[in-house]
Amino acid sequence: MADAERISWDHLKARQPSDVERDALQTQLVERAVAVNQHGWDEYRDVWSAGEVAGVAYLLGDAALLEELEEHEGSVLTRFAGDLYGFKGARKEIESGLVNTQAWFDAARKKLGKATT
């Protein structure tokens, strides 16, 4: 194993998601929230990753599920900051208080409200 080449993560550190990718993630999150509203959690909890479940629960304001997952607002926002802004961008976003990530979730809630009316 000593001769094994080290894995470089530099390409991931430099990656910065585009507005199109952020919009697609938001659309997916809203669609999943709509599905949970229509069918409940049973069909999805074991299919989606823990982070995806936490994101949908946060979007829906499902405090009981977040508690069950041992998640809180800060952990969900921090996780999504990485998805939204990449490694370097997330560090700056976290330092700024996750303001843009909160705004992204607020916009998702507005879309969810329109989708459920």
N, C-alpha and C positions, 0 to 999 in steps of 0.2 A: 504494500500500500504506500510505502514511502515514495515510490516513483510516480504515483498518481498525480495528475495535473490538478492544481487547485481550481475550484469553480470560481468564476468571476461574476459578480452580481452588478457590475458597473453599468451594464446596459439597462438594467431595471431602475437603477438610481437616477439615470438621466432621462428616463421616459416621462413624458408629460402628456397626459390624456388631453384630447381635443374637446372642443365644445360639442362636437357631434357625438363623441363617446360619452360625455357627461349627460347629454340629452337622452341618449339611448338607455343609459343606466337609470335615469329618472323615469322614463317611460316604462321600463321593465318593473321597477319598484312599484309604480302606481298600478300597473296591471296585476301584479301579485297581490297588492292590497285589496283591489277590487275582487279578485278571486277568493281571498280569505273572507271578505265581507259576504260573499255569496254562498260559499261552501264550508266555511269554518277552517280551522287549522289542521284537522286530522289528515287531509289529503296531502299536505305540503310540508309539515314539520320534519319528516324523515327524508324528504327529497331535497330540500334546499339546504345549503350550508348553514351553520350556526350564525354566521355573519349576515346572511341573507334574511334569515328568520328574524334576527334582532333588528335589522333595518326596517323590515315590514312592520314589526311590532311597534317600533318607535314611530314610524309614519302613522300608524293607526292609533297611537296613544295607548297601547295595550300594556299598562304598567305591571299587571299581574304576570304576564308572560316574560317581560323583561326581568322581573325579579326572579322568576323561575330559572331563567337563563343566566342569572347573576350578571346581568348587564345593566348599565345605567346610561343616561344621556351622554356623558362624556366618552364612554367607551365606544358607543355606537358612532358618535360624531368623529372621533379620532380614526376609527376604522374606515369610515367612508371618506374622510379627508385624503387618505392614501389612494383610494379608488378614484377620487375626483381630480386630484392634483399631482399624483405621483409622489415618489419618495421625498425629493427635495422640496417640492411645493407643499407637501403635507407638513413638513417641519415648520415652514413659514406660517402656514395656516394655523397650526396648533399654537405657535407663539403669539399669533394675533387674536387668539380666543375662539377660533373656529367660526368666525362670523360668516364667512362665505359658505361654509358647509351648512350652517343653520339656515341661511337664506335659501340654499338649494333645497333643503327639506321643506321649508315654508312654501316654496314654489310647487314642490311635489304635492303638498297638502291641498293647495288650491286646485291643482289638476285632479286630484282624487275627489275633491268636492264636486267638481264639474262632471266627473265620470259617474258619480253615484246619484246625480239628481235627474 
